[in-house]
Amino acid sequence: MAKLILTNEVTGLGSAGDVIEVKNGYARNYLIPQGFAVAWSRGGEKQVASIRAARESRAIHDHEEAVALKNTLESNTVKLTVKAGAEGRLFGSVKTGDVADAVKAAGFGDLDKRKIHITSPIKAVGEHEATVRLRDDLTAVITLQVVAAK
């Protein structure tokens, strides 16, 4: 088992600044090369503290503010305009950064693209859903209306 410090949020493992233990191959072949984690060391505790401080500064501090943002996101539909072919198939797919930009453009708030999760790849126009983890204990479901650019 390898002991690592997460530098980014990894679904199913933890958030930035968490110290985790994973199998050696997963650490060596995926987490470290992708930049999601660094090897743990005794001197790494200062790094953990700085990563956690940065995460806290980006987090939504007030629970009521997070609940209000959740209600706003779930009660509205976010419109995404993307390039599509004649049959409604997209050229590529919708990424989490596209969703974050669309939410910001709609005036609903500023979301971190790393906290957005698209359940299945969005490769066609129509209505789709994505989930956003606003806090560790609060998630919101966003309804996305994907339309073809003219």
Helices and strands as residue ranges (DSSP letters): E 2-6, E 19-22, H 24-26, I 27-31, H 32-34, E 37-39, H 44-58, H 63-75, E 77-82, E 89-94, H 96-105, G 113-115, E 116-118, E 122-124, E 126-135, E 138-148
